[in-house]
Every structure is written in structure tokens, then in C-alpha cells.
């Protein structure tokens, strides 16, 4: 979707100065003149901007880890993160929106490590020429900050979400891109004391971002995910919902969060409920129920009961049905159960079967 940049530009700067604009063949020149001293503040934008999933993802990423509530005298746009991949996304995006590379300041804050090495890593990753590294005791992991100072660009940036909110909500691709970017910045996969997933959440500032939290809940609702707001978090539980969230690709932008989810889901206690009589046909007939029970550490009565009601724990299935195929498991599973969550979606069932059996073979 192509949009005219003038349609995304606010009428006034954040400090209240009237913005003027003039188009040429490729650029949109925007300026205002300060009444005191007559200083002209200006910025060149692309004349049109493509609003696609990448643009919305980056916007949400900035909303999560950017400076969204500057003071009236602060003309900067800041983005900070300890993930260099995410820093590069925003850095490159700013260049596309008209920021000159030499106008972007890059800083790093760390409490330990070789300062020169940290500087070189950042330079090589985001292709910038200068990085200032500072020592701060609270930053054990280096936190990178990119910053530009232009009040016109700031006004444009602070106005983007307001202008695009309805389009994001109405379009499934843009909506998922927004949830993806915001999760990379503010999302959390919470683990239980048992090494399993307890919940998935977004953090927000309850004093200034309640409207944003409600918007996230509304977006999740359209994905058939019911979330709650409590103590600075939008969160949801239930494995069916968490798997749905994961399989939509909303976690994928932040690799470490994706890896954490996959690691924890391998520990889930999954029970498969099959079509009637499927297990009795699939089980190894050459081994008695008594011996099967001994092999997997349960009673013969438990084996018999599970076969009768046609259910079994996924991790134990290879021991009682060594030749069964994954395709057959998926085809004959009516639903999977994890804790109190009933999972009927075939994509989610396939994912659970593959990730747990792959883990078994590792």
C-alpha cells in the first residue's frame, strides 16, 4: 500500500510549530521557521511511503523500545535494545525514511568487556562509521542506542501509529506484523518452575500506554486469543492459544524468544487422544501389557485403561508403538491435551508431535 507522505505528516511539530511542505519529483521538503532568531528547521522525506508488513513491524518495534513520550524541549528519536539485529532493522529503516547516515548517533552502554571490540562489532553489523561506548554499571549486556535529532522527523514519527492504527487493525497481515514487532521489543515467554511455558505477555507502561495495551488485546482477539491486562502486562495462558500465537510467526523476529518457546514446549506433558481403537491396532502385539508397563514405568492397569479410552502420553508412544508414523499419529489424533488445555487444531498437533519426537531423538 503506497501512501503520500503528506497524509502521514502532522500539522504541527511536537513543540507546536506549523509545518510547511513542498513536493518535487521525488522528495517532500518539510520545514518551519522559529519565530525567535528566524532559524529554519527542515527535513526531506520520500514523497511516497510503502506501508507494508515490514514497515508496520518496524513501527511496532520502535513503539516498544523507542522514545514515545519526549519532553517538549527534546527533539530526539531514540531506539535502544541489546539485540543488534533489531537495532539494524530500525537503523536501516530510518535511512529509507530520509535520515542521512551521518545524522544518526550510535551509542553503546556496557559494564564489562573490551570497549574496542564492542565498538567494532556494532560498526560491522549496522555499517555505521562512529560508535561511542560508555561504561555504566547497570548494563551487564551491552545496550545499543541509536538517536537522531530533528523535530520534524520526530513529529512525523510520533504521529505514525495514530494515523495507521485503523489500517493495522483491519488488515490481518499488518496486524500480525504489528504484534510481531511489539513482541520482539516488549514480549516475554514466562516459564514455570517445571521448565514449561506458563504464559506469554507484552509489557507496557500502565500510566501512559493503557490505550496501546487495549489495542493489543483487540488485535489478539481477532487471532482467537483472549488476553487480559494486569499490572503492566497484557498476558494470556492456555496452550491452545500460546501455540496459535507461535504458529502465526509472531515470536519469530526475536530469535532468542523463539528458541526459548521451542525449548520449553519440548518439556510440555502432552497426551494424545485418538480415534477409537486406533491404539489397540497400532500397539506391538508381540509384547504383553505387563511388559509394556514395566518398560515405561507404570502399572498394567494404567496401560489397559489408556488403551480402552484410546489416549496416551506422546513421549511414551515410541515405546509402545515403535513403528508408528508421525503422519498416522496426526491423522488419528482427535485432540491433544496439555494440562487443562485442549488442542484440536491439526497444525498445532503436528507441531507438538514433531518437536517432541525430534527432541526424543536428539
N, C-alpha and C positions, 0 to 999 in steps of 0.2 A: 504494500500500500504506500503510494507516494503522497506526501503532504507538502504543501507550501510552508516554508519556514515561518512566513508571516502569520500563519494560522496558529503557530505554536508559541509565538512571541507575546509576552505580556505587554500591557500598555505602558507600564511604569517599571523602573528599576526597583530593587528591594528597598532602596532609600527614598523612593518617591519621585525620581526624575522622569520626565516624559521621554519615551523612546521614539526616535525618528528612524525611518528606514528608506533605503533607495536600492532598487534592483538593477543589476546589469545582466549580461547574458548568462553568467554562471553564479555570481555571488549576490548575497544580500548584505548590503552595508548598513549597519545599525549604529546610531550614535546619540549622545545627548551632550548638552553643554552645561557645565556647572555655572550657576549664577555668580558665585564668588570667584573672581580671577579669570573666568571665561574658559577654563580648561575643558577640552573636548575629550570625552571617553568614547571609544569606538570598538567595533568588533565586526569581522567578516564571517558570515555563515554561508554554508552551501544554500543555494536558492530553494532546493527541494531536499527533503529528507525521507529516506525509506524507513517506514515503520514496520518492521518485521519481528520475528521471534528473537533474533539476536539483539535488536535494539531494545526490546522490552525486557529481555533477560538482564542486559547491562544496566538499564534504568533501575530495575528492582535490586540489583546488586548494589548500586550506589545508594538507593534508599536505605538499605540495610546497614552499610558501613561508611556512608558519606556524611557530610556536614549538612543536615537538613534544616537546622534552626539557628542560623548565624545571627549575631547581633547586627544592629543597623549599620554599625561602622565597619563591619567585617565584610569585605568584598570577595572573599576566597571561596573556592570549591575545593574541599579536601576529600580524599578517599584513602582509607587505611585498612590494611589486612596483613596477616603474616603468611599468606599464601601468594607466592609470586605469580602463579598462573592467573589468579583473579586480578592482581594488580595490572598485569599486562593487558587483560581484557579491557579494563577501563582506560588505561593509558592509550591504547590503540584507538579506542572509541573516541576519545577526546580529539585525537589527531584528525579523525574523519569528520568531526563536527566543526573543524576550523581552527583549533588551537595549534599554534606554532610550537614545535618541539622545544625550542629554547625558552618558551614561556612556562613550561611545566617543571616545577621544582620537585625533586625526588629526595626524600629523607629516609633514613633507617634508624630505629632506636633499638638498642640491644644492651644487655648487661654483661655479655661474655662473648668470646670468640675473637678471631683475627679480623680487625676492622677493615683492613685492606682486602682480605678475602671476601668479606661480606659485600663490600663495595663492588668488587669485580663480578661477583655472581649476579648482582642486581643489574649492573650495566650490560652484561652479556644476555640476560634474559629479556629485558624490556627495550634494549637498544637505545639507551639514553647515554648522554655524554658525561653527565656530572651527577654524583650522588654524595650527599652529606650524611655521615654516620655519626650518631651521638650515643653516648653511654647513659643509660637510665637503669637503675637497679631493678625496677619493676618489670622490665622487658627481658625475660629469660630467652624467649624465642624472638628473633629479630622481627620487628613490626615495620612495614614499609608504608610510607605516606607519600602520596602524590598530591600536588597542590597547584592550582592556578589562581591568579588574582585578576579578575576582570568582572566588574559589576554587571555588565550587560550579559555576559555568558552566565553568570550566577543567576540573574533574574530569569533567563531562559530555562535554565536547569531546574530551578525551584518550581517552575510553572508546569513542567512536563507532565508530572503524574496527574495533576488536576485536569489538564487538557485531554489526556489519553485514558483516563480511568474508565469511562463508559465503553470505549473501544476494547480495552483489555478484558473487561468483564463479559462482553458479548461474543468474543472470538475465542474458541477453545484453544487454538494454537498460541495466541498471545497470552491467554490466561495461564496456561501451563508454563509458558516461558517466564511469566512474572513470578509464579510460585517457585520456579527453579532458581531464579536469580536471588530472590529473597531468602530462600532456604540456604543457599551457599553462604550468604552473609550471616544470617541470624538463626539458622536451623540447628536442631540438636536431636541426635538419636540417643535417647536415655536408656541405659542398661540397668537391669535389676541385679540383685546380689547373686543371682543364679547364673549370670552371664547370658541372659536372654534380653530381648527388647521389652522395655516397659512402656515406652511412649515415644511419640515423635512430636516435636514442638518448634514453634517460632518464638523468639524473644522480641519484646517491644517495650518501649517506654510508656508506662501506664498514664503518665502525666501529659504527654504530647502526642502519642501515637495510637490512641484508642480507636479512632476512625480507621486507621490502617489495619489494626487488628480485626475489626469487624469486616473490613473488605476481604481480608484473607479468609475469614470464616465463610463468607458468602461464596468466594471462589472455590473453596474446598467442598462446600455443599453441592456445587454443580458437578463435582467429581464423585458424588455419593459418599462423601466423607463428612461425618459430623464432628466438629471441633468445638471445644469450649475455651473460654477466656478466663484466666485466673492468675493473679499475682504476676503480671508482666509476661504472661505466656499465652499463646494460642496452642492448644495441645489436643491430641487425640490418641486413643488406645485402640484395642481390638485388632487382632492380627489380619482380619479380612481388609480392614481399612488401611493398615500400615503396608500390607503387600500391594494393595491397589495404588497407593501413593508411590511406592518404589517402582512398580512396573510401568507407571506413567513416565518414568525417567526423571522425576522431579529432584531426585537426590544426585543425579549423575554429574552435575557441574563441579561439585566439591568431591574430589576423588577419595579423600580420607574418610568423609562421612559415608560414602558409598561402600567403602571397604569395611567400615565398622558395622553397617547394617548387614552386609553379607556374612561377616564373621559371627554376629550374634544370632542370625536366623538359622545358622547351622546348628546352634545349640537348642533350638526350639524342640519341644517334645510333641511331635506330630503323630496323630493317629489317623489312619485312612479308613473310611467306611465304604465298603464295597457293595456292588450289586449282589443280591442274594446268591449263595452257593459258589461265588467266584473263588474264594479261598480254598474251599474243600476240593475244588477241581485243580487248583494250582499247587497245592501243598505236595511235598515229596512223600509219596505213598510208601516208600521203602523204609521210612523212619517212623517209629511209633511216636504217639503223642507224648508218652512218658520220656522218651529220649530227647524229643524236641524241647520239652520243658526243661530238662536238665541242661541242654546246650545253651539255652538263653536265660537260665536262672529264674524260672518261675514254676508254678505248680501245673500239674497235668490238667487240673480242673480249670485253670485260667486259660490254657490252650484251647480246651474244649469249648469253653464259654465264648471266647473270641471267634472261633470258627463258626459257632452256631449263629452268632449275630453278625458275622461277616465283617469284622473290623480287626485291625492290627496296627501296632506301632511301626511307623515307617522304617526306623533304624534297625528293627529286628527282622524285617521281611526277608532280606537276603539269606538269613539263617534257616528260615522255614521254607522258602521258595527260591532256591539258588539260581534257577534257570528262568525266572520270570523276567519279562522285558519291561522297560520303563513305559513303552507305548501301551502295553497291556494294563499296567497299573493305572495310567491316566485314563484310559478308555473305560475301565471298570470301576473307577472311584466315583461314588456319588457325592461325597464331600470329605474334606479334611477337617480335623479339629485340633486346635492348639489352645490349651487352657479352656476358656469359655467361648472361644471364637469359632464359629462355624464358617468354613471357607468352601464355597460352591463354584467359584469361578475357575474354569479349566486352565486358564493361563497361570493363575496363582498356584493351582495344584501342580501343574507341570514344573513350575519354578521350584516349589518345595521339594518335589521328588528328585529333580536333577541336582539341586545344590546339596541336599543331604546325602544322596547316594554318592555323589562326587567326593564329598567330604569323607565318606566312609572308605573310599578307595585311595585317598591321599596317604 
